[in-house]
Amino acid sequence: MNLEWQYSTPQAEGMDAEMLGDLDDFIKQKRYRLVNSVLVVRNGKIVFERYYNKYNENTRNQIKSIWKSILSLLTGICLDKGMIRSLDEPIGDYLPAFQRGVHPYHKAITIRHLLTMSSGIFWNGGVHYHCPMVEQMKRTRDWIAHVADVAMKDYPGSSYVYKEWDVLLLSAVIGNAFGNTSYELCEQLLYKPLGISSGRWAESPCGVSYTVMKGEEHSNLSARDLAKIGFLVLNNGIVEGQRIVSEHYIKEMLRPNDNNSSYGYLWWILENGYACKGFGGQEINILPKQNIVTVIQATPTPSSKTYGDIHKEILEKSVV
């Protein structure tokens, strides 16, 4: 199965074409020079598509932390196929470094804690989230053992802290459960069925796939690729009649967690939908009641600009 987009007009799908047509002026007025792509899918059809800065429908953009949300979908696939028995399994079952008793809390960290950013491992993101702790880790060969040596700040599950440790550990768990890397699992069981083409994700010296740090260039995706991921979630895990992720997992993934009502399993919970977001303005927004997926891509810079008002003020308000 390979998802191929159909096309329609905004008017035919119940959207205000005139308001959507104001997007160019809105972007100029806001001086959003780094925005590269804006795309709207409604009722399963592309109804609006704009590209800037010499981008087009085939141009790929850095996905940044949208990778986190993709990892969540991969976790659901592992669970569905029995590679992972339960989200409440200790991560030590897959990562020996967390079985060694370096800290007594380690054996209490579960897969669910990684999905909800509540492992309890100490984290300091630095100024503008430049992640000095990650740079220190990258100077070692065994990244998982390095993270296992980082101090524990909280008991697992007791508090939410957005951090890179949890997703790196989750990628390692997925890879070990699958018997390869999380990229290989993604390529075979998510990207290939959706018809998404991606370069190989970077790997740590110890063989763990990652993308959200430097070296992620080959993980870039097009706006249409991101729309496919949003469309999969909008349709509760089914695309073109093929079940890719169970509906049960999708619904659980999008439920607010106990420590942050705006966050599920590596997905953001909106007032009227769901989203995944990446550093520098990458967004997939899903509005289930309106049957809409919107995508925004931009060139990331150290200042981490965001462009959520494009979705809120133009795309969302254009629904008739």
C-alpha positions as CSV (number, residue, x, y, z in Angstrom):
1,M,0.0,0.0,0.0
2,N,1.3,3.5,-0.9
3,L,-0.8,6.5,0.1
4,E,-1.3,8.7,-3.0
5,W,-3.0,12.1,-2.4
6,Q,-6.2,13.2,-4.1
7,Y,-6.8,16.9,-4.7
8,S,-9.7,19.2,-4.3
9,T,-10.6,22.8,-4.0
10,P,-11.1,24.6,-0.6
11,Q,-14.7,25.5,-1.6
12,A,-15.5,21.8,-2.4
13,E,-14.3,20.8,1.0
14,G,-16.0,23.5,3.0
15,M,-13.2,26.0,3.4
16,D,-12.9,29.7,2.8
17,A,-10.6,30.1,-0.3
18,E,-10.4,33.8,0.2
19,M,-9.1,33.5,3.7
20,L,-6.6,30.9,2.7
21,G,-5.5,33.2,-0.1
22,D,-4.5,35.8,2.5
23,L,-1.7,33.5,3.7
24,D,1.0,35.1,1.5
25,D,0.1,38.6,2.9
26,F,0.0,37.3,6.4
27,I,3.5,35.7,6.1
28,K,4.9,38.9,4.6
29,Q,3.3,41.1,7.3
30,K,4.7,38.9,10.0
31,R,8.1,38.7,8.3
32,Y,8.1,35.0,8.5
33,R,10.9,34.7,6.0
34,L,12.0,31.2,7.2
35,V,8.6,29.5,6.5
36,N,9.0,27.0,3.7
37,S,5.8,25.0,3.4
38,V,2.2,25.2,4.4
39,L,-0.3,22.4,3.5
40,V,-3.9,21.6,4.4
41,V,-5.6,18.2,4.0
42,R,-9.3,18.0,4.5
43,N,-11.5,15.0,4.0
44,G,-8.4,13.1,2.9
45,K,-7.6,15.5,0.0
46,I,-5.0,18.2,-0.4
47,V,-7.0,21.4,-0.6
48,F,-4.3,24.0,-0.1
49,E,-0.5,24.0,-0.6
50,R,2.0,26.8,-0.5
51,Y,5.8,26.8,-0.8
52,Y,8.4,29.5,-0.3
53,N,12.2,29.9,-0.5
54,K,12.4,27.7,-3.6
55,Y,10.7,24.7,-1.8
56,N,8.2,22.5,-3.6
57,E,6.2,19.3,-3.0
58,N,9.3,17.2,-3.2
59,T,11.6,19.3,-1.0
60,R,12.5,17.9,2.4
61,N,12.8,19.9,5.6
62,Q,14.3,19.0,9.0
63,I,11.7,17.4,11.2
64,K,13.4,18.0,14.5
65,S,11.2,16.9,17.5
66,I,8.4,15.6,15.2
67,W,10.7,12.5,15.4
68,K,9.5,12.1,19.0
69,S,5.9,11.7,17.9
70,I,7.0,9.2,15.2
71,L,8.8,7.2,17.9
72,S,5.5,7.1,19.8
73,L,3.8,5.5,16.8
74,L,6.6,3.0,16.5
75,T,6.1,2.1,20.2
76,G,2.4,1.4,19.3
77,I,3.5,-0.8,16.4
78,C,5.9,-2.8,18.7
79,L,3.1,-3.2,21.3
80,D,0.6,-4.4,18.6
81,K,3.0,-6.9,17.2
82,G,4.1,-8.3,20.6
83,M,7.7,-7.0,20.4
84,I,6.9,-5.1,23.6
85,R,4.6,-6.8,26.1
86,S,3.4,-3.8,28.0
87,L,4.0,-0.1,28.4
88,D,4.6,-0.8,32.0
89,E,7.6,-3.0,31.4
90,P,10.8,-1.7,33.0
91,I,13.2,-0.4,30.5
92,G,15.9,-2.5,32.1
93,D,14.3,-5.5,30.4
94,Y,15.7,-4.0,27.1
95,L,18.6,-1.8,28.3
96,P,21.1,-3.7,30.6
97,A,22.6,-0.5,31.8
98,F,19.4,0.2,33.7
99,Q,19.6,-3.2,35.4
100,R,22.9,-2.7,37.1
101,G,21.7,-0.8,40.1
102,V,23.6,2.4,39.3
103,H,20.6,4.1,41.0
104,P,17.8,2.4,42.9
105,Y,15.1,4.3,40.9
106,H,16.3,2.8,37.6
107,K,14.4,-0.4,37.9
108,A,11.2,1.6,38.3
109,I,11.5,3.4,35.0
110,T,9.0,2.0,32.5
111,I,8.4,2.5,28.8
112,R,5.3,4.6,29.7
113,H,7.5,6.9,31.6
114,L,9.7,7.5,28.5
115,L,6.5,8.2,26.5
116,T,5.3,10.8,29.0
117,M,8.7,12.4,29.7
118,S,8.6,11.4,33.3
119,S,11.6,9.1,33.7
120,G,12.9,11.3,36.5
121,I,16.4,11.5,35.1
122,F,18.0,15.0,35.7
123,W,18.0,17.3,32.7
124,N,19.3,20.8,31.9
125,G,18.4,22.0,28.4
126,G,20.7,25.0,28.5
127,V,20.0,28.4,27.0
128,H,17.8,28.2,23.9
129,Y,17.7,24.5,24.5
130,H,21.1,24.0,23.0
131,C,21.5,20.9,25.3
132,P,25.0,20.9,26.8
133,M,24.3,17.6,28.5
134,V,23.8,16.0,25.1
135,E,27.0,17.4,23.8
136,Q,28.8,15.9,26.8
137,M,27.1,12.5,26.1
138,K,28.2,12.6,22.4
139,R,31.8,12.6,23.5
140,T,31.3,9.0,24.8
141,R,31.0,5.7,23.0
142,D,28.2,4.1,25.0
143,W,25.4,6.8,25.2
144,I,23.0,4.6,27.1
145,A,25.5,3.8,29.8
146,H,26.3,7.5,30.0
147,V,22.6,8.4,30.5
148,A,22.4,5.6,33.2
149,D,25.2,7.5,35.0
150,V,23.2,10.8,35.1
151,A,21.7,11.6,38.4
152,M,18.0,10.9,39.1
153,K,16.1,14.0,40.1
154,D,12.6,12.6,40.7
155,Y,10.9,9.2,41.2
156,P,9.8,7.8,37.8
157,G,6.3,8.9,36.9
158,S,6.1,11.7,39.4
159,S,6.8,14.7,37.2
160,Y,7.0,15.8,33.6
161,V,10.2,17.3,32.2
162,Y,10.7,17.7,28.5
163,K,14.1,16.2,27.7
164,E,16.1,14.3,25.2
165,W,17.1,11.5,27.5
166,D,13.7,9.8,27.4
167,V,13.4,9.7,23.6
168,L,16.9,8.5,23.2
169,L,16.2,5.7,25.6
170,L,12.9,5.0,23.9
171,S,14.6,4.7,20.5
172,A,17.1,2.2,22.1
173,V,14.2,0.2,23.6
174,I,12.4,0.0,20.3
175,G,15.5,-1.0,18.5
176,N,16.3,-3.8,21.0
177,A,12.7,-5.0,21.0
178,F,12.8,-5.1,17.2
179,G,16.2,-6.7,17.0
180,N,17.7,-3.9,14.8
181,T,17.3,-0.1,15.0
182,S,14.3,2.0,15.4
183,Y,15.0,3.5,12.0
184,E,14.7,0.0,10.4
185,L,11.4,-0.6,12.1
186,C,10.1,2.8,11.0
187,E,11.2,2.2,7.4
188,Q,9.6,-1.2,7.2
189,L,6.4,-0.8,9.2
190,L,5.6,2.9,9.0
191,Y,7.3,4.8,6.2
192,K,7.0,2.1,3.5
193,P,3.3,1.5,4.0
194,L,2.7,5.2,3.8
195,G,4.9,5.8,0.8
196,I,7.3,8.0,2.8
197,S,10.9,8.3,1.6
198,S,13.6,9.2,4.2
199,G,17.3,9.0,4.5
200,R,18.7,6.8,7.2
201,W,18.6,8.3,10.7
202,A,21.9,9.0,12.4
203,E,23.2,6.4,14.8
204,S,25.1,6.7,18.0
205,P,28.5,4.8,18.4
206,C,26.5,2.2,20.3
207,G,24.0,1.7,17.5
208,V,21.0,3.8,18.7
209,S,19.0,5.7,16.0
210,Y,18.4,9.4,16.7
211,T,17.5,12.5,14.7
212,V,16.8,15.4,17.0
213,M,20.5,16.3,17.5
214,K,23.2,17.4,15.1
215,G,23.6,14.9,12.3
216,E,19.9,14.5,11.6
217,E,20.1,15.9,8.1
218,H,19.1,12.7,6.4
219,S,15.8,12.4,8.4
220,N,14.2,15.3,6.5
221,L,10.7,14.8,5.2
222,S,8.5,16.7,2.8
223,A,5.3,18.5,3.8
224,R,3.3,15.8,2.1
225,D,5.1,13.1,4.1
226,L,4.2,14.9,7.3
227,A,0.6,15.1,6.2
228,K,0.6,11.3,5.8
229,I,1.6,10.9,9.4
230,G,-1.1,13.3,10.5
231,F,-3.7,11.5,8.3
232,L,-2.8,8.2,9.8
233,V,-3.4,9.5,13.3
234,L,-6.6,11.3,12.2
235,N,-7.9,7.9,10.8
236,N,-7.1,6.1,14.1
237,G,-4.2,4.1,12.6
238,I,-5.7,3.1,9.3
239,V,-4.7,4.3,5.8
240,E,-6.1,3.0,2.5
241,G,-7.8,0.2,4.4
242,Q,-4.6,-1.0,6.0
243,R,-4.2,-1.1,9.8
244,I,-0.7,0.3,10.7
245,V,-1.2,1.1,14.4
246,S,-4.1,-0.1,16.6
247,E,-6.9,2.3,17.4
248,H,-6.5,1.4,21.0
249,Y,-2.9,2.7,21.1
250,I,-3.8,5.9,19.1
251,K,-6.5,6.8,21.6
252,E,-4.2,6.1,24.5
253,M,-1.4,8.1,22.9
254,L,-3.6,11.1,22.6
255,R,-4.9,11.1,26.1
256,P,-3.5,13.8,28.5
257,N,-1.0,12.3,30.9
258,D,-1.2,12.7,34.7
259,N,1.7,15.2,34.9
260,N,0.9,17.4,32.0
261,S,-2.6,17.9,30.6
262,S,-1.2,19.3,27.4
263,Y,0.9,16.2,26.6
264,G,0.1,12.6,25.8
265,Y,2.6,10.0,24.6
266,L,5.0,12.4,22.9
267,W,2.1,14.2,21.2
268,W,0.8,17.6,22.2
269,I,-2.9,17.9,23.2
270,L,-4.7,21.0,21.7
271,E,-8.0,22.5,22.7
272,N,-9.6,20.9,19.7
273,G,-7.2,18.4,18.5
274,Y,-3.6,17.1,18.6
275,A,-0.2,18.1,17.3
276,C,3.5,17.2,17.0
277,K,6.0,20.0,17.0
278,G,9.6,20.4,16.2
279,F,12.2,23.0,17.0
280,G,12.2,26.0,14.7
281,G,8.6,25.9,13.5
282,Q,7.8,22.4,12.3
283,E,4.2,21.4,13.0
284,I,1.6,18.7,12.2
285,N,-1.8,19.8,13.5
286,I,-4.8,17.4,13.6
287,L,-8.4,18.6,14.1
288,P,-10.6,15.5,14.3
289,K,-14.0,17.2,14.3
290,Q,-13.1,19.2,11.2
291,N,-11.4,16.2,9.5
292,I,-8.3,18.4,8.9
293,V,-4.6,18.0,9.0
294,T,-2.3,21.0,8.6
295,V,1.5,21.1,8.1
296,I,3.9,23.9,8.6
297,Q,7.6,23.7,7.9
298,A,10.4,26.3,8.4
299,T,14.1,26.5,8.5
300,P,15.2,26.2,12.1
301,T,17.5,28.7,13.7
302,P,19.1,28.9,17.2
303,S,16.3,31.4,18.2
304,S,13.7,28.7,17.7
305,K,10.9,30.8,16.1
306,T,7.4,29.3,16.0
307,Y,4.6,29.9,13.6
308,G,1.6,28.5,15.3
309,D,-0.5,31.6,14.5
310,I,-0.5,30.5,10.8
311,H,-2.5,27.5,11.9
312,K,-4.7,29.4,14.4
313,E,-5.3,32.6,12.5
314,I,-5.5,31.4,8.9
315,L,-5.8,27.7,8.4
316,E,-8.2,26.8,11.3
317,K,-10.3,29.9,10.8
318,S,-10.8,29.2,7.1
319,V,-13.2,26.3,8.0
320,V,-16.6,27.4,6.9
